[in-house]
Amino acid sequence: MHQFIKQNALLLGFDACGIAKADELKDDAEFMQSWLDNGHHGEMGYLARNFEKRTDPRKLVPGCKSIVVVILNYFPAEKQNPVAPQIGKYAYSEVDYHYVLKAKLSELEAAICNEYGADCIAPFHQHSFVDSAPVLERRWAERAGLGWIGKHTQLIHPGLGSYFFIGILMLNTEMEYDSPIRSRCGSCTRCIDACPTKALSNGSLEARRCISYLTIENKNDIPAEFQPLMSNRALGCDICADVCPWNKKWATPHHHPELSYHPEILTWDSSNWNQLTEAGFKTFFKHSAIKRAGYTKLMQNIVVINNNNKAE
C-alpha cells in the first residue's frame, strides 16, 4: 500500500510523496502554545482555535492512522518585471493552487479507495487538506521524510528546495512509514540575515514582522516602522527563500500546465498595477490566489510601494 500510494501520487503529477504515522505532535504543541501566548501569530486568530486538533490529527479525523503528504513544485521559469510591484511566486499561476491540489488529492483518494476499499477514509469527516484546516502541514511533511524545516520555517526538500505546495490526505489504515531526514542548514543564517524586517530568529517566525503576513493576513495599515522596509513587495515575499543556498542549488522550474502563469503578472509594469480598478481586479484575477487577498489590501500595499519610491 505504501508503494502504491507513492507511485500513484507521482503518476498524478505530484513531485514527491511521503507517509507518516499519525500521532500527537507533543513538541510542536508546547512550542506553538508559547508562540501563541507571545502573540507572534498577530491577527491570525484561527491558529489559536482547534489547538488539540491542530497538534493531534487523530482528534481532527476520527480513526486517522496515517498521514499521506504530497508536494507540488511551483518555482517559475519566468519572473516579473523587476521594477513592478512584486507578487509572491506562489501566486504566479492563473488558477488558484488550492483548486489544483484539491483536484489531484481527490484523484489520489479515489485510486486508493478503488484498490484498498472505502474503509481507508473517514466518510463523514474532511480528510483531505490544502491550507484549509488546523493541520501542521510542514511538520507532517518533515515526519514523512520529504525534507527538513529550515531556519526560514519552510520545508526544504532535497532536490526541489522550498518552492512547493503541500497537500495532506489522512487515512484510517496503518502501513509502512517513511523516515525523517536530518536538517542540513548547519550554521547558515542567510535567510535570517536577509529578512528586512527581522521576522526570523532561530527557526521561529514573528508573523507581525513578516512581509508576507503584513501584505496579506494583516487587515490594518502596515505599521509605519515597517513601511520603508517593504521595498516593492505588493503581495507575499520570497526574500528568505530566494537567498537560501539549497534553493539556488535545487529549485528548478515546474512543468505543471495546471499552474500556467498569469499573463498580467509577468507582463505588467508599475503603471498597470497602479491603474488597476476593482472591476479589473475581479476580471483579471477571478481564478487566481491573488483574489483571496482582496483588491483593497493589494492597493493599500501598492500605495506603500509608491511612497517608498518617492522617498528614494
N, C-alpha and C positions, 0 to 999 in steps of 0.2 A: 504493500500500500504506500509506503514511504516513497519508493522509486516511481510508482505510478503517478502520484501527485506531482512530484517534481518534474517528471518528463512531460506531463500534460500541461503544466504551467509554462514550460518553455515552448511547447507547441502552440500555445495560445498567444504567444508573443511577449510574455514576461521575460525580463532579462535574468532573473535569478529567483530561486525559491528555497526556503528553509523551513524546518518544522521543529517546534519546541514543545516541551511538556507544559501543560497548563498548571500553574502553581501560584501561590501568593508571592508577590514581589515585596518582601519584608524590608529590604534595604531601601528600595525606592519609596515605600510608604513613609519611612522615617525621614528621608531626605525631603520628600515632597511636602510633608506636614510642616517642616521647618521653613521651607521655601515659601509656602503659603502664609505662614504666620508672620513672616517678614514682609509680606506684601509684594513680593517680587513678580507676582502674576499680573499686577496692575488692574486693569478693568476686565480682565478675562475671568469673571466670576464663575463661569462654568467649570473651571478647573478645580474649584473647591467643592463642587457638587458631586454626588455619587462617588465619594472618595473610596469607599471599600470596593466598589465595583471596578474602579479605575486601577486598583492595585491587586485585585484578585479576579481574574476573568471567570472563574467558576461561580462567582456571585452575579456576574453580568449575564452569563449564558448558562442556565442550569444544565448540568451533565457534561459541561465542557471538559475535555481531557487533553486536547491537542490544539496548538496554535500554528496554523499554516500562514507563513509570511511570504509575500511576493513583492518584487520591486520592479519598477519600470523607469528606465533611463529617460531623462528629458533634456539632457545637455544639448543646446542648439548648435547647428553648424554655422548659422549666421548670427550676427549681433546687431543691435540697434545702432542708429546714428549716434555716435558718442556724445554729441552736444545736445541731443534731445533729452527730455525728462525720461529717466530710466525706469523700466518696468522689470521686476524680478523675473529671472529666466523661467521660473515655474509657470508663469502666465503667458508665455510666448505663443502658446497654441491657440488656434481659433476656437477649439472646443474645450470646455472646462474639463480638466483632467479627472475630476470626480466621476463624471459620467463614463469616461473611458475605462477607468479602473473597475468601476462597479459592473460594467458590462462583461469585462473579462473574468472577474471573480464569479459572476453568475454562471458563465460557461464552465469554469473550473469546478464549481459546485455541482453542476449537472453531470459532468463527467465522473466525478467521484460517486455520486448517488447512483448513477447508472451501473457502475462497476461493483459497488460495495453495498448498495441499498440505502433507502431514505433514512434509516435509523442513524446514519452518520451525522445528521444535523439536528438541531433543536427546531422543530417545525413552527412553534408558536413564539419564538423569540428571535430578534435580529441577531444574526451570527456572522454577517459579512460587513466589514467596516473600512471606510476610507475617510479619515478625518471627521467622522460623524458620530462618535460615541466616546464614553470615557475609557479609552484604550491607550496604553503607553506603547505606541507602535514601534518607536526606535528601540526601546528596551527589548521587546519581543523579537525584533529583527536581530538584535545582538545575541540573544539567547538561542536563536535559530541558526547561528553560525554564519550570518550574512555580512558580518563586519564588526567594527567596534565604534563606540560613541566617542568622537573626537572632542578636543577642548572647545570647539565651537558648538558643542551639544548636538551635532548632526552625526548620523551614521555614515561611516566610511567603509565602502565595500572594496575589497582588494580586487581591482580590475575595472571598477566603474567609478570610483571616487564617491562623491556625496550628492551628485545631482540626479536624484531619482525620487519617485513617488513610492509610498509604501501602502500595500493593501493587506488586510487581515481576514482570514477565514477561520472560524472556530468550529472544531469538530468534536462530536461526542463519542470519540473512539480513540483508543490508545494505539500507538505504533512506534516504530523506531524513530529516534530523535537525533538531530544534528548537534554537534558540539560547538560551543562558543570559541572564538579565536582571540588571541591576546591583542591588546592595544599596541599600535606601532607609532604612536605620536612621539614617544620619547620625551626629550627635553624641548622640543619645538614649541614655540609660542607665537608663531606668525599670525595666527587668527586673532589671538588676544591683543597683540600689538597693533594690528591693522584697524581694529574697530574704532571709528572716530569718536563714538560716544562712551567708550569704555564699558560696554554692556557685558563683556565676558570676563570671567575670573575663575581659574582653576576648575574648569569643567562645569561651571554654573552660569546661567543666563539671568541677568536682571532685565526682565522684559520691559520695564518702564524706561529703560535707556536704549532699547534695541530699535534700530531704524525700521525694521520690518513691522514691529509692533506699533511704532509711532505713526507709520504711514497706512496701516490697515486696521488694526484692532482698536487703537486709541480713538475714541469718538470725540474727544475735546480737541482744542487747539494744541498743536505741538508746543511744549514748553519753550520759552524764549531761549533758555540756555542751550537747547539742542538745535534750534533752527539754523544757526550758522554752520553746523556740522553735518547737515543733511546732504550737502553737495547738490547733485541733480537727481537724487533718488525720489521718484514720484510714488512708487508703489512697490514695497518689498526692498530687499537689499541682499546682494551676493558678495559683499566685500570679504567677509571671513572665509567663505568658501573659495573665492577666486584666488586668494593668496595661499591656500593650502597646498603644500608640495605634492600630496597624493592626488589632488585634482589635476595639477599640472602634469602629472605622470599618467593618470588613468582615465580622466574624463574625456570621452570621445563622443562625437555627435550621435544622437539616437537615429534609428531607422524605422520609426513608427509612424505610418501615414495618418493614424488617428490623431497624432499630435502635430499635424501640419501647422506651419507658422501663420500667425495672423498677419496679413499683408500690411495693415496700417501700422502695426507695432514696428515692423522692420523698416518702413519707408518714411514715416512721418518725421518731420523736424520739429523744432520748438514752436514754430508758428501754428502748425497743425494742432498740437496739443493745447495751445493757448486759446485757439478759436473753437475748440470743441464745445458744442452745445449739449444740453441734457438730452434732447431728441436724438442728436448724432451719437451720443454715448450709448443710448438704448439700441440704436440701429447697428452700430459697428460692433458692439461688444455683447450682443444679446445672448451669445452662446459661450462667452469667454469667462474665465475665472475672474477677470477684472471686474465684472459686473457685481461680484459679491462685495467689493469694497464700497461701491456706490459712487455716483457722479460727484456729489457734494464733497466727499472726502478726497477724491482724486484731485479736484480743482483747488481745494484748500492746500494740498501738498504742492501743487504747481505754483501757487502764489508764493509759497515759501522759497521755492527754487528761483523764481523771478526776482525776489527780494535779495537773495544771495548773489545772483548775477549782477544786480545793480550795485551791490556793495563792493564788488571786486574792482 
